[in-house]
Amino acid sequence: MAIPETIRAVVIKEVGVASVDEIPIPKLEDNKVLNQFKAVAQNPTDWKHRDGFATPLPRSWHNPRLQLLRHRRRRRSLRNDIRESSNQVAGFVQGGHFKNRGAFAEYLKTLADLVWFVPEGTLSHEEAATLGCGFWTAVQALFHPTRLGLTEPPAKYNSPDVHDQILAAGSSAHSTPKGKVITILRPKDEAVAYNPNVTIQPTLIYSSLGREFSFEEVFPVSKEDRDHMAAFLTKVLKLVKTGAIKPNRVKLVWMGLREVWRI
C-alpha cells in the first residue's frame, strides 16, 4: 500500500475550535515510525487541550497544532534505514501542543522506541488503544526510581498483583478497577491526615516523550524518564501475553474525525 502525500487530521484553530484539515503527511526522521491508525482511545485531556491547554500562540507566530490523542496501531514505515512493515503497535503521544504532532489523524509519526508490539492473538485494535497515557502514567508513578520505585514485574509480583497495581494508580482512565494500591491513594488532605510524613509528588507522563513542553511551567527534556519508559516497554509484551495487564473496558463508537468530540 502506497503512503499518501497528504492526510486528514484534526487541527486546533483557536481555543475551543478545531476542524478536519488536509495536511502534508509527516516526514520520517531517524528513529521515527509512521503509524497508520486502526483505533484511537479518548481521555479527558483531549477535549481539555482543545478548550484551553492548547491555547493558540499569538497571531504573529501562530501555527495550528494537531489535536491530542494517544494510540496508534499499524506501523507502515520504520526508520529511514528500515523497510516498510505492517506490525501491530500501540502507544501514546502528546498532541495539541506541537505543530504536526497528534493522533486524531490518519497517520502519525512518533519515536520508534516508545511504541510496543501487540502480541498476535491477544488484544484487539481497540483494546490495545486503551493502554495509553493513563496506563503509562501508572507505570511511571509506581515503578520509576524517583517516584514510588516499586520492584518492577515480573521480579516480585504475580499476574494479579501486577494488574492491580498498574490499573489502580489513580489515573482518570483507571477509575473503575479495584486493587491493592488504591487503598493508599487519597486526596492530598486525607493522605497528610493519615500520616504527616506523606510526600505529595506529582508525575506527568509527557516527560517520557523526549521533548520539552509547558503546562504553566516549563518541563525540560528528561532522559531519565524516557529511558525508564523505553525499558519498561520491553516487558509489556510478556505481561500482555500472560494476562498480567488487561485493557480498560471498551465502548466502541464508530465515528470519523469530524465526530471525534461527541463521545
CYANA upper distance limits for C-alpha pairs under 8 A (distance plus 0.5 A):
  4 PRO  CA     25 ILE  CA      7.61
  5 GLU  CA     24 PRO  CA      6.51
  5 GLU  CA     25 ILE  CA      6.05
  6 THR  CA     22 GLU  CA      6.86
  6 THR  CA     23 ILE  CA      5.90
  6 THR  CA     24 PRO  CA      4.79
  6 THR  CA     25 ILE  CA      5.38
  7 ILE  CA     22 GLU  CA      6.07
  7 ILE  CA     23 ILE  CA      6.05
  7 ILE  CA     24 PRO  CA      6.76
  7 ILE  CA     25 ILE  CA      6.22
  7 ILE  CA    105 ALA  CA      7.71
  7 ILE  CA    106 GLU  CA      6.48
  7 ILE  CA    107 TYR  CA      7.53
  8 ARG  CA     20 VAL  CA      6.85
  8 ARG  CA     21 ASP  CA      6.05
  8 ARG  CA     22 GLU  CA      5.14
  8 ARG  CA     23 ILE  CA      6.76
  8 ARG  CA    105 ALA  CA      6.30
  8 ARG  CA    106 GLU  CA      6.50
  9 ALA  CA     20 VAL  CA      5.85
  9 ALA  CA     21 ASP  CA      6.07
  9 ALA  CA     22 GLU  CA      7.03
  9 ALA  CA     23 ILE  CA      7.47
  9 ALA  CA     66 LEU  CA      7.38
  9 ALA  CA    104 PHE  CA      6.27
  9 ALA  CA    105 ALA  CA      4.50
  9 ALA  CA    106 GLU  CA      7.06
  9 ALA  CA    257 LEU  CA      7.79
 10 VAL  CA     18 ALA  CA      6.87
 10 VAL  CA     19 SER  CA      5.93
 10 VAL  CA     20 VAL  CA      4.93
 10 VAL  CA     21 ASP  CA      6.85
 10 VAL  CA     66 LEU  CA      6.40
 10 VAL  CA     67 GLN  CA      6.35
 10 VAL  CA    104 PHE  CA      6.06
 10 VAL  CA    105 ALA  CA      6.80
 10 VAL  CA    257 LEU  CA      7.23
 10 VAL  CA    258 ARG  CA      8.25
 11 VAL  CA     18 ALA  CA      5.90
 11 VAL  CA     19 SER  CA      6.03
 11 VAL  CA     20 VAL  CA      6.71
 11 VAL  CA     21 ASP  CA      7.10
 11 VAL  CA     64 PRO  CA      6.57
 11 VAL  CA     65 ARG  CA      6.15
 11 VAL  CA     66 LEU  CA      5.08
 11 VAL  CA     67 GLN  CA      6.26
 12 ILE  CA     16 GLY  CA      8.35
 12 ILE  CA     17 VAL  CA      6.53
 12 ILE  CA     18 ALA  CA      4.76
 12 ILE  CA     19 SER  CA      7.19
 12 ILE  CA     50 ARG  CA      7.03
 12 ILE  CA     54 ALA  CA      8.38
 12 ILE  CA     56 PRO  CA      8.39
 12 ILE  CA     64 PRO  CA      6.01
 12 ILE  CA     65 ARG  CA      6.12
 12 ILE  CA     66 LEU  CA      6.82
 12 ILE  CA     67 GLN  CA      6.74
 12 ILE  CA     96 GLY  CA      7.63
 13 LYS  CA     17 VAL  CA      6.10
 13 LYS  CA     18 ALA  CA      5.89
 13 LYS  CA     19 SER  CA      7.70
 13 LYS  CA     56 PRO  CA      7.84
 13 LYS  CA     64 PRO  CA      6.20
 13 LYS  CA     65 ARG  CA      8.40
 14 GLU  CA     18 ALA  CA      7.62
 14 GLU  CA     55 THR  CA      7.42
 14 GLU  CA     56 PRO  CA      6.07
 15 VAL  CA     50 ARG  CA      6.73
 15 VAL  CA     51 ASP  CA      5.73
 15 VAL  CA     52 GLY  CA      6.42
 15 VAL  CA     54 ALA  CA      7.73
 15 VAL  CA     55 THR  CA      6.10
 15 VAL  CA     56 PRO  CA      7.07
 16 GLY  CA     50 ARG  CA      5.80
 16 GLY  CA     51 ASP  CA      4.71
 16 GLY  CA     52 GLY  CA      7.61
 17 VAL  CA     50 ARG  CA      7.45
 17 VAL  CA     51 ASP  CA      8.12
 18 ALA  CA     50 ARG  CA      7.65
 19 SER  CA    258 ARG  CA      7.76
 20 VAL  CA    257 LEU  CA      7.29
 20 VAL  CA    258 ARG  CA      6.77
 25 ILE  CA    107 TYR  CA      7.71
 26 PRO  CA     34 LEU  CA      8.32
 26 PRO  CA    100 ASN  CA      7.49
 26 PRO  CA    107 TYR  CA      8.39
 26 PRO  CA    108 LEU  CA      7.57
 26 PRO  CA    109 LYS  CA      6.68
 27 LYS  CA    109 LYS  CA      8.21
 28 LEU  CA     32 LYS  CA      6.64
 28 LEU  CA     33 VAL  CA      7.40
 28 LEU  CA     34 LEU  CA      7.42
 28 LEU  CA     79 ARG  CA      7.43
 28 LEU  CA     80 ASN  CA      7.21
 28 LEU  CA    109 LYS  CA      7.51
 29 GLU  CA     79 ARG  CA      7.14
 29 GLU  CA     80 ASN  CA      7.02
 30 ASP  CA     79 ARG  CA      5.91
 30 ASP  CA     80 ASN  CA      6.53
 31 ASN  CA     78 LEU  CA      8.27
 31 ASN  CA     79 ARG  CA      5.76
 31 ASN  CA     80 ASN  CA      8.41
 31 ASN  CA    111 LEU  CA      6.50
 31 ASN  CA    112 ALA  CA      5.89
 31 ASN  CA    113 ASP  CA      7.99
 32 LYS  CA     78 LEU  CA      6.99
 32 LYS  CA     79 ARG  CA      5.81
 32 LYS  CA    109 LYS  CA      6.94
 32 LYS  CA    110 THR  CA      5.90
 32 LYS  CA    111 LEU  CA      5.03
 32 LYS  CA    112 ALA  CA      5.37
 33 VAL  CA     75 ARG  CA      7.21
 33 VAL  CA     76 ARG  CA      8.13
 33 VAL  CA     77 SER  CA      6.32
 33 VAL  CA     78 LEU  CA      5.04
 33 VAL  CA     79 ARG  CA      6.35
 33 VAL  CA    109 LYS  CA      6.03
 33 VAL  CA    110 THR  CA      6.01
 33 VAL  CA    111 LEU  CA      6.65
 33 VAL  CA    112 ALA  CA      5.80
 34 LEU  CA     75 ARG  CA      6.49
 34 LEU  CA     76 ARG  CA      6.29
 34 LEU  CA     77 SER  CA      5.74
 34 LEU  CA     78 LEU  CA      6.99
 34 LEU  CA    107 TYR  CA      7.11
 34 LEU  CA    108 LEU  CA      6.02
 34 LEU  CA    109 LYS  CA      4.98
 34 LEU  CA    110 THR  CA      7.17
 35 ASN  CA     72 ARG  CA      6.80
 35 ASN  CA     73 ARG  CA      6.92
 35 ASN  CA     74 ARG  CA      5.84
 35 ASN  CA     75 ARG  CA      4.92
 35 ASN  CA     76 ARG  CA      6.07
 35 ASN  CA     77 SER  CA      7.72
 35 ASN  CA    107 TYR  CA      5.83
 35 ASN  CA    108 LEU  CA      5.53
 35 ASN  CA    109 LYS  CA      6.73
 35 ASN  CA    110 THR  CA      8.28
 36 GLN  CA     72 ARG  CA      7.42
 36 GLN  CA     73 ARG  CA      6.91
 36 GLN  CA     74 ARG  CA      5.52
 36 GLN  CA     75 ARG  CA      6.71
 36 GLN  CA     76 ARG  CA      6.72
 36 GLN  CA    106 GLU  CA      6.55
 36 GLN  CA    107 TYR  CA      5.04
 36 GLN  CA    108 LEU  CA      7.14
 37 PHE  CA     72 ARG  CA      5.60
 37 PHE  CA     73 ARG  CA      5.73
 37 PHE  CA     74 ARG  CA      6.57
 37 PHE  CA    105 ALA  CA      8.17
 37 PHE  CA    106 GLU  CA      6.29
 37 PHE  CA    107 TYR  CA      6.54
 37 PHE  CA    108 LEU  CA      8.21
 38 LYS  CA     72 ARG  CA      7.26
 38 LYS  CA     73 ARG  CA      5.98
 38 LYS  CA     74 ARG  CA      7.24
 38 LYS  CA    125 HIS  CA      6.89
 39 ALA  CA     71 HIS  CA      7.76
 39 ALA  CA     72 ARG  CA      6.95
 39 ALA  CA     73 ARG  CA      7.19
 39 ALA  CA    125 HIS  CA      6.30
 39 ALA  CA    126 GLU  CA      6.00
 39 ALA  CA    129 ALA  CA      6.82
 40 VAL  CA     69 LEU  CA      7.70
 40 VAL  CA     70 ARG  CA      7.43
 40 VAL  CA     71 HIS  CA      5.73
 40 VAL  CA     72 ARG  CA      6.80
 40 VAL  CA    103 ALA  CA      8.05
 40 VAL  CA    104 PHE  CA      8.30
 40 VAL  CA    126 GLU  CA      7.51
 40 VAL  CA    129 ALA  CA      6.07
 40 VAL  CA    130 THR  CA      8.36
 41 ALA  CA     69 LEU  CA      7.65
 41 ALA  CA     70 ARG  CA      7.38
 41 ALA  CA     71 HIS  CA      7.05
 41 ALA  CA    126 GLU  CA      7.89
 41 ALA  CA    129 ALA  CA      6.00
 41 ALA  CA    130 THR  CA      6.16
 41 ALA  CA    132 GLY  CA      8.44
 42 GLN  CA     46 ASP  CA      7.21
 42 GLN  CA     69 LEU  CA      7.06
 42 GLN  CA     70 ARG  CA      8.19
 43 ASN  CA     47 TRP  CA      8.45
 43 ASN  CA     69 LEU  CA      8.05
 43 ASN  CA    173 ALA  CA      7.30
 44 PRO  CA     48 LYS  CA      6.87
 44 PRO  CA    172 SER  CA      8.44
 45 THR  CA     49 HIS  CA      6.51
 45 THR  CA     68 LEU  CA      8.35
 46 ASP  CA     50 ARG  CA      7.15
 46 ASP  CA     67 GLN  CA      7.82
 46 ASP  CA     68 LEU  CA      5.95
 46 ASP  CA     69 LEU  CA      6.68
 47 TRP  CA     51 ASP  CA      6.55
 47 TRP  CA    261 TRP  CA      7.71
 48 LYS  CA     52 GLY  CA      6.35
 48 LYS  CA     53 PHE  CA      6.49
 49 HIS  CA     53 PHE  CA      4.69
 49 HIS  CA     54 ALA  CA      5.33
 49 HIS  CA     55 THR  CA      8.31
 49 HIS  CA     67 GLN  CA      7.92
 49 HIS  CA     68 LEU  CA      7.53
 49 HIS  CA     96 GLY  CA      6.30
 49 HIS  CA     97 HIS  CA      8.48
 50 ARG  CA     54 ALA  CA      6.41
 50 ARG  CA     55 THR  CA      8.28
 50 ARG  CA     67 GLN  CA      7.46
 50 ARG  CA     96 GLY  CA      7.38
 51 ASP  CA     55 THR  CA      8.11
 53 PHE  CA     96 GLY  CA      8.24
 53 PHE  CA    215 PHE  CA      7.90
 54 ALA  CA     96 GLY  CA      5.88
 54 ALA  CA     97 HIS  CA      6.18
 56 PRO  CA     62 HIS  CA      6.97
 56 PRO  CA     63 ASN  CA      8.23
 56 PRO  CA     64 PRO  CA      7.75
 57 LEU  CA     61 TRP  CA      7.01
 57 LEU  CA     62 HIS  CA      5.26
 57 LEU  CA     63 ASN  CA      7.76
 58 PRO  CA     62 HIS  CA      6.11
 63 ASN  CA     99 LYS  CA      7.02
 64 PRO  CA     99 LYS  CA      6.80
 65 ARG  CA     95 GLY  CA      7.87
 65 ARG  CA     96 GLY  CA      5.87
 65 ARG  CA     97 HIS  CA      6.57
 65 ARG  CA     98 PHE  CA      5.95
 65 ARG  CA     99 LYS  CA      4.83
 65 ARG  CA    100 ASN  CA      6.52
 65 ARG  CA    101 ARG  CA      7.46
 65 ARG  CA    102 GLY  CA      8.33
 66 LEU  CA     95 GLY  CA      6.44
 66 LEU  CA     96 GLY  CA      5.85
 66 LEU  CA     97 HIS  CA      8.03
 66 LEU  CA     98 PHE  CA      7.59
 66 LEU  CA     99 LYS  CA      6.74
 66 LEU  CA    100 ASN  CA      6.04
 66 LEU  CA    101 ARG  CA      5.91
 66 LEU  CA    102 GLY  CA      5.35
 66 LEU  CA    103 ALA  CA      8.00
 66 LEU  CA    104 PHE  CA      7.72
 67 GLN  CA     95 GLY  CA      5.56
 67 GLN  CA     96 GLY  CA      4.59
 67 GLN  CA     97 HIS  CA      8.14
 67 GLN  CA    101 ARG  CA      8.17
 67 GLN  CA    102 GLY  CA      5.78
 67 GLN  CA    103 ALA  CA      7.32
 67 GLN  CA    104 PHE  CA      6.57
 68 LEU  CA     93 VAL  CA      7.71
 68 LEU  CA     94 GLN  CA      6.23
 68 LEU  CA     95 GLY  CA      3.99
 68 LEU  CA     96 GLY  CA      5.24
 68 LEU  CA     97 HIS  CA      8.20
 68 LEU  CA    102 GLY  CA      5.44
 68 LEU  CA    103 ALA  CA      6.36
 68 LEU  CA    104 PHE  CA      7.20
 69 LEU  CA     92 PHE  CA      7.46
 69 LEU  CA     93 VAL  CA      6.91
 69 LEU  CA     94 GLN  CA      7.30
 69 LEU  CA     95 GLY  CA      6.71
 69 LEU  CA    102 GLY  CA      6.65
 69 LEU  CA    103 ALA  CA      5.25
 69 LEU  CA    104 PHE  CA      6.70
 70 ARG  CA     91 GLY  CA      6.93
 70 ARG  CA     92 PHE  CA      4.04
 70 ARG  CA     93 VAL  CA      5.31
 70 ARG  CA     94 GLN  CA      7.44
 70 ARG  CA    102 GLY  CA      8.29
 70 ARG  CA    103 ALA  CA      6.58
 70 ARG  CA    129 ALA  CA      8.19
 70 ARG  CA    132 GLY  CA      6.20
 70 ARG  CA    133 CYS  CA      7.03
 71 HIS  CA     90 ALA  CA      6.21
 71 HIS  CA     91 GLY  CA      5.46
 71 HIS  CA     92 PHE  CA      5.10
 71 HIS  CA     93 VAL  CA      7.62
 71 HIS  CA    103 ALA  CA      7.25
 71 HIS  CA    129 ALA  CA      5.65
 71 HIS  CA    130 THR  CA      8.16
 71 HIS  CA    131 LEU  CA      8.45
 71 HIS  CA    132 GLY  CA      6.69
 72 ARG  CA     89 VAL  CA      7.37
 72 ARG  CA     90 ALA  CA      5.75
 72 ARG  CA     91 GLY  CA      6.79
 72 ARG  CA     92 PHE  CA      7.69
 72 ARG  CA    103 ALA  CA      7.66
 72 ARG  CA    108 LEU  CA      7.99
 72 ARG  CA    129 ALA  CA      7.36
 73 ARG  CA     88 GLN  CA      5.94
 73 ARG  CA     89 VAL  CA      5.30
 73 ARG  CA     90 ALA  CA      5.69
 73 ARG  CA    125 HIS  CA      7.30
 73 ARG  CA    129 ALA  CA      8.20
 74 ARG  CA     86 SER  CA      6.34
 74 ARG  CA     87 ASN  CA      6.45
 74 ARG  CA     88 GLN  CA      5.33
 74 ARG  CA     89 VAL  CA      6.40
 75 ARG  CA     85 SER  CA      6.63
 75 ARG  CA     86 SER  CA      5.77
 75 ARG  CA     87 ASN  CA      6.04
 75 ARG  CA     88 GLN  CA      6.85
 75 ARG  CA     89 VAL  CA      6.98
 76 ARG  CA     84 GLU  CA      6.27
 76 ARG  CA     85 SER  CA      5.82
 76 ARG  CA     86 SER  CA      5.93
 76 ARG  CA     87 ASN  CA      8.29
 77 SER  CA     82 ILE  CA      8.13
 77 SER  CA     83 ARG  CA      7.25
 77 SER  CA     84 GLU  CA      4.95
 77 SER  CA     85 SER  CA      6.32
 77 SER  CA     86 SER  CA      8.42
 78 LEU  CA     82 ILE  CA      6.00
 78 LEU  CA     83 ARG  CA      7.05
 78 LEU  CA     84 GLU  CA      6.69
 78 LEU  CA     85 SER  CA      7.49
 78 LEU  CA    112 ALA  CA      7.89
 79 ARG  CA     83 ARG  CA      8.47
 79 ARG  CA    112 ALA  CA      8.07
 87 ASN  CA    117 PHE  CA      7.55
 88 GLN  CA    117 PHE  CA      6.36
 88 GLN  CA    118 VAL  CA      6.15
 89 VAL  CA    115 VAL  CA      6.64
 89 VAL  CA    116 TRP  CA      5.83
 89 VAL  CA    117 PHE  CA      4.90
 89 VAL  CA    118 VAL  CA      5.90
 90 ALA  CA    115 VAL  CA      6.05
 90 ALA  CA    116 TRP  CA      6.06
 90 ALA  CA    117 PHE  CA      7.15
 90 ALA  CA    118 VAL  CA      7.32
 90 ALA  CA    128 ALA  CA      6.76
 90 ALA  CA    129 ALA  CA      6.86
 90 ALA  CA    131 LEU  CA      8.33
 90 ALA  CA    132 GLY  CA      8.46
 91 GLY  CA    114 LEU  CA      7.36
 91 GLY  CA    115 VAL  CA      5.37
 91 GLY  CA    116 TRP  CA      7.02
 91 GLY  CA    129 ALA  CA      7.88
 91 GLY  CA    131 LEU  CA      7.71
 91 GLY  CA    132 GLY  CA      6.22
 92 PHE  CA    115 VAL  CA      8.25
 92 PHE  CA    132 GLY  CA      5.68
 92 PHE  CA    133 CYS  CA      6.50
 93 VAL  CA    102 GLY  CA      7.02
 93 VAL  CA    103 ALA  CA      7.59
 93 VAL  CA    110 THR  CA      8.01
 93 VAL  CA    133 CYS  CA      8.37
 93 VAL  CA    206 TYR  CA      8.39
 93 VAL  CA    209 LEU  CA      8.01
 94 GLN  CA    101 ARG  CA      8.10
 94 GLN  CA    102 GLY  CA      6.97
 94 GLN  CA    206 TYR  CA      7.05
 94 GLN  CA    209 LEU  CA      8.46
 95 GLY  CA    101 ARG  CA      6.05
 95 GLY  CA    102 GLY  CA      4.52
 95 GLY  CA    103 ALA  CA      7.33
 96 GLY  CA    101 ARG  CA      8.10
 96 GLY  CA    102 GLY  CA      7.08
 97 HIS  CA    101 ARG  CA      8.30
 97 HIS  CA    213 PHE  CA      8.32
 98 PHE  CA    102 GLY  CA      8.41
101 ARG  CA    108 LEU  CA      7.64
101 ARG  CA    109 LYS  CA      7.74
102 GLY  CA    108 LEU  CA      7.32
103 ALA  CA    107 TYR  CA      8.12
103 ALA  CA    108 LEU  CA      6.66
104 PHE  CA    257 LEU  CA      7.27
105 ALA  CA    257 LEU  CA      7.91
110 THR  CA    114 LEU  CA      8.28
111 LEU  CA    115 VAL  CA      7.72
113 ASP  CA    230 ALA  CA      6.65
114 LEU  CA    209 LEU  CA      8.31
114 LEU  CA    229 MET  CA      7.86
114 LEU  CA    230 ALA  CA      6.32
114 LEU  CA    233 LEU  CA      7.73
115 VAL  CA    233 LEU  CA      8.10
116 TRP  CA    233 LEU  CA      6.82
116 TRP  CA    234 THR  CA      7.93
116 TRP  CA    236 VAL  CA      7.79
116 TRP  CA    237 LEU  CA      7.89
117 PHE  CA    237 LEU  CA      7.38
118 VAL  CA    122 THR  CA      7.94
118 VAL  CA    123 LEU  CA      7.59
118 VAL  CA    128 ALA  CA      7.80
118 VAL  CA    237 LEU  CA      7.17
119 PRO  CA    123 LEU  CA      8.00
119 PRO  CA    237 LEU  CA      6.76
119 PRO  CA    240 VAL  CA      8.07
119 PRO  CA    241 LYS  CA      7.32
122 THR  CA    240 VAL  CA      7.78
122 THR  CA    241 LYS  CA      7.04
123 LEU  CA    127 GLU  CA      6.12
123 LEU  CA    128 ALA  CA      6.24
124 SER  CA    128 ALA  CA      6.64
125 HIS  CA    129 ALA  CA      6.77
126 GLU  CA    130 THR  CA      7.27
126 GLU  CA    250 VAL  CA      7.53
126 GLU  CA    252 LEU  CA      8.18
127 GLU  CA    131 LEU  CA      7.92
127 GLU  CA    247 PRO  CA      6.03
127 GLU  CA    248 ASN  CA      7.57
127 GLU  CA    249 ARG  CA      8.23
127 GLU  CA    250 VAL  CA      7.09
128 ALA  CA    247 PRO  CA      7.21
130 THR  CA    247 PRO  CA      6.46
130 THR  CA    248 ASN  CA      6.38
130 THR  CA    250 VAL  CA      8.16
131 LEU  CA    135 PHE  CA      5.83
131 LEU  CA    136 TRP  CA      8.07
131 LEU  CA    247 PRO  CA      6.65
131 LEU  CA    248 ASN  CA      7.93
132 GLY  CA    136 TRP  CA      6.78
133 CYS  CA    137 THR  CA      6.31
133 CYS  CA    205 ILE  CA      7.41
134 GLY  CA    138 ALA  CA      6.89
134 GLY  CA    171 SER  CA      6.07
134 GLY  CA    172 SER  CA      7.68
134 GLY  CA    173 ALA  CA      5.90
134 GLY  CA    174 HIS  CA      7.33
135 PHE  CA    139 VAL  CA      6.92
135 PHE  CA    166 ILE  CA      7.36
135 PHE  CA    167 LEU  CA      7.46
135 PHE  CA    171 SER  CA      8.43
135 PHE  CA    173 ALA  CA      8.39
135 PHE  CA    174 HIS  CA      8.32
136 TRP  CA    140 GLN  CA      6.62
136 TRP  CA    205 ILE  CA      7.20
136 TRP  CA    229 MET  CA      8.40
137 THR  CA    141 ALA  CA      6.58
137 THR  CA    169 ALA  CA      8.48
137 THR  CA    171 SER  CA      7.76
137 THR  CA    203 THR  CA      7.95
137 THR  CA    204 LEU  CA      7.34
137 THR  CA    205 ILE  CA      5.65
138 ALA  CA    142 LEU  CA      6.50
138 ALA  CA    166 ILE  CA      5.98
138 ALA  CA    167 LEU  CA      7.57
138 ALA  CA    168 ALA  CA      8.23
138 ALA  CA    169 ALA  CA      5.48
138 ALA  CA    170 GLY  CA      7.88
138 ALA  CA    171 SER  CA      7.53
139 VAL  CA    143 PHE  CA      6.23
139 VAL  CA    144 HIS  CA      7.81
139 VAL  CA    166 ILE  CA      6.72
140 GLN  CA    144 HIS  CA      5.57
140 GLN  CA    147 ARG  CA      7.75
140 GLN  CA    203 THR  CA      8.03
140 GLN  CA    205 ILE  CA      7.35
140 GLN  CA    228 HIS  CA      8.49
140 GLN  CA    229 MET  CA      7.93
141 ALA  CA    147 ARG  CA      6.02
141 ALA  CA    148 LEU  CA      6.66
141 ALA  CA    149 GLY  CA      8.44
141 ALA  CA    169 ALA  CA      7.92
141 ALA  CA    203 THR  CA      6.93
142 LEU  CA    147 ARG  CA      7.10
142 LEU  CA    148 LEU  CA      5.57
142 LEU  CA    149 GLY  CA      6.55
142 LEU  CA    150 LEU  CA      6.38
142 LEU  CA    165 GLN  CA      8.26
142 LEU  CA    166 ILE  CA      7.99
142 LEU  CA    169 ALA  CA      7.89
143 PHE  CA    147 ARG  CA      7.40
143 PHE  CA    148 LEU  CA      6.58
143 PHE  CA    149 GLY  CA      5.01
143 PHE  CA    150 LEU  CA      5.35
143 PHE  CA    151 THR  CA      7.08
143 PHE  CA    152 GLU  CA      6.52
144 HIS  CA    148 LEU  CA      7.11
144 HIS  CA    149 GLY  CA      5.55
144 HIS  CA    150 LEU  CA      8.07
144 HIS  CA    225 ASP  CA      8.29
144 HIS  CA    228 HIS  CA      7.23
145 PRO  CA    149 GLY  CA      4.71
145 PRO  CA    150 LEU  CA      8.16
147 ARG  CA    201 GLN  CA      8.07
147 ARG  CA    203 THR  CA      8.35
151 THR  CA    155 ALA  CA      7.50
151 THR  CA    156 LYS  CA      7.00
152 GLU  CA    156 LYS  CA      7.56
152 GLU  CA    157 TYR  CA      8.48
153 PRO  CA    157 TYR  CA      6.32
153 PRO  CA    158 ASN  CA      8.39
153 PRO  CA    162 VAL  CA      7.30
154 PRO  CA    158 ASN  CA      7.45
157 TYR  CA    161 ASP  CA      6.09
157 TYR  CA    162 VAL  CA      6.45
158 ASN  CA    162 VAL  CA      6.91
158 ASN  CA    244 ALA  CA      8.25
159 SER  CA    163 HIS  CA      6.79
159 SER  CA    239 LEU  CA      8.25
159 SER  CA    242 THR  CA      7.78
159 SER  CA    243 GLY  CA      7.27
159 SER  CA    244 ALA  CA      4.71
159 SER  CA    245 ILE  CA      8.24
160 PRO  CA    164 ASP  CA      6.62
160 PRO  CA    244 ALA  CA      6.60
161 ASP  CA    165 GLN  CA      6.64
161 ASP  CA    180 LYS  CA      8.40
161 ASP  CA    244 ALA  CA      8.37
162 VAL  CA    166 ILE  CA      6.63
162 VAL  CA    244 ALA  CA      6.34
162 VAL  CA    245 ILE  CA      7.58
163 HIS  CA    167 LEU  CA      6.51
163 HIS  CA    244 ALA  CA      5.70
163 HIS  CA    245 ILE  CA      5.68
163 HIS  CA    246 LYS  CA      7.38
164 ASP  CA    168 ALA  CA      6.37
164 ASP  CA    177 PRO  CA      8.23
164 ASP  CA    178 LYS  CA      7.23
164 ASP  CA    179 GLY  CA      4.85
164 ASP  CA    180 LYS  CA      6.67
164 ASP  CA    181 VAL  CA      7.71
165 GLN  CA    169 ALA  CA      6.95
165 GLN  CA    179 GLY  CA      6.80
165 GLN  CA    180 LYS  CA      6.97
165 GLN  CA    181 VAL  CA      6.08
165 GLN  CA    182 ILE  CA      8.49
166 ILE  CA    245 ILE  CA      8.36
167 LEU  CA    174 HIS  CA      6.18
167 LEU  CA    177 PRO  CA      6.78
167 LEU  CA    178 LYS  CA      8.15
167 LEU  CA    179 GLY  CA      7.98
168 ALA  CA    174 HIS  CA      6.83
168 ALA  CA    175 SER  CA      7.78
168 ALA  CA    177 PRO  CA      6.77
168 ALA  CA    178 LYS  CA      6.57
168 ALA  CA    179 GLY  CA      6.10
168 ALA  CA    180 LYS  CA      7.98
168 ALA  CA    181 VAL  CA      6.46
168 ALA  CA    182 ILE  CA      5.80
169 ALA  CA    174 HIS  CA      7.76
169 ALA  CA    181 VAL  CA      7.25
169 ALA  CA    182 ILE  CA      7.12
169 ALA  CA    185 LEU  CA      8.17
170 GLY  CA    174 HIS  CA      7.00
170 GLY  CA    175 SER  CA      7.09
170 GLY  CA    182 ILE  CA      7.65
170 GLY  CA    185 LEU  CA      7.35
171 SER  CA    175 SER  CA      6.93
173 ALA  CA    248 ASN  CA      8.47
174 HIS  CA    248 ASN  CA      7.93
178 LYS  CA    182 ILE  CA      7.28
179 GLY  CA    183 THR  CA      8.23
181 VAL  CA    185 LEU  CA      7.42
184 ILE  CA    191 ALA  CA      8.35
185 LEU  CA    191 ALA  CA      8.04
186 ARG  CA    190 GLU  CA      6.57
186 ARG  CA    191 ALA  CA      6.04
187 PRO  CA    191 ALA  CA      6.71
188 LYS  CA    192 VAL  CA      6.81
188 LYS  CA    200 ILE  CA      7.57
189 ASP  CA    193 ALA  CA      6.62
190 GLU  CA    194 TYR  CA      6.79
191 ALA  CA    195 ASN  CA      6.94
191 ALA  CA    196 PRO  CA      8.48
191 ALA  CA    198 VAL  CA      7.11
192 VAL  CA    196 PRO  CA      5.36
192 VAL  CA    197 ASN  CA      7.55
192 VAL  CA    198 VAL  CA      6.10
205 ILE  CA    209 LEU  CA      8.30
207 SER  CA    211 ARG  CA      7.69
207 SER  CA    212 GLU  CA      8.12
207 SER  CA    219 PHE  CA      7.58
207 SER  CA    220 PRO  CA      8.16
207 SER  CA    221 VAL  CA      7.11
207 SER  CA    222 SER  CA      6.46
207 SER  CA    225 ASP  CA      6.78
207 SER  CA    226 ARG  CA      7.64
208 SER  CA    222 SER  CA      7.13
208 SER  CA    223 LYS  CA      8.07
208 SER  CA    224 GLU  CA      8.47
208 SER  CA    225 ASP  CA      5.22
208 SER  CA    226 ARG  CA      4.52
208 SER  CA    227 ASP  CA      8.18
208 SER  CA    228 HIS  CA      8.42
208 SER  CA    229 MET  CA      6.97
209 LEU  CA    226 ARG  CA      6.52
210 GLY  CA    221 VAL  CA      6.06
210 GLY  CA    222 SER  CA      6.99
210 GLY  CA    223 LYS  CA      7.31
210 GLY  CA    226 ARG  CA      6.66
211 ARG  CA    220 PRO  CA      7.73
211 ARG  CA    221 VAL  CA      5.65
211 ARG  CA    222 SER  CA      8.41
212 GLU  CA    218 VAL  CA      7.73
212 GLU  CA    219 PHE  CA      6.14
212 GLU  CA    220 PRO  CA      5.07
212 GLU  CA    221 VAL  CA      5.29
213 PHE  CA    218 VAL  CA      6.41
213 PHE  CA    219 PHE  CA      5.84
213 PHE  CA    220 PRO  CA      7.25
214 SER  CA    218 VAL  CA      4.75
214 SER  CA    219 PHE  CA      6.12
215 PHE  CA    219 PHE  CA      8.24
222 SER  CA    226 ARG  CA      6.89
223 LYS  CA    227 ASP  CA      6.45
224 GLU  CA    228 HIS  CA      6.72
225 ASP  CA    229 MET  CA      6.86
226 ARG  CA    230 ALA  CA      6.64
227 ASP  CA    231 ALA  CA      6.58
228 HIS  CA    232 PHE  CA      6.64
229 MET  CA    233 LEU  CA      6.43
230 ALA  CA    234 THR  CA      7.42
231 ALA  CA    235 LYS  CA      8.08
232 PHE  CA    236 VAL  CA      7.43
233 LEU  CA    237 LEU  CA      8.42
235 LYS  CA    239 LEU  CA      6.91
236 VAL  CA    240 VAL  CA      6.50
236 VAL  CA    245 ILE  CA      8.46
237 LEU  CA    241 LYS  CA      6.64
238 LYS  CA    242 THR  CA      6.64
239 LEU  CA    243 GLY  CA      6.63
239 LEU  CA    244 ALA  CA      5.42
239 LEU  CA    245 ILE  CA      6.12
240 VAL  CA    244 ALA  CA      6.52
240 VAL  CA    245 ILE  CA      5.66
240 VAL  CA    246 LYS  CA      7.41
253 VAL  CA    263 ILE  CA      8.31
255 MET  CA    259 GLU  CA      6.29
255 MET  CA    260 VAL  CA      6.98
256 GLY  CA    260 VAL  CA      6.91
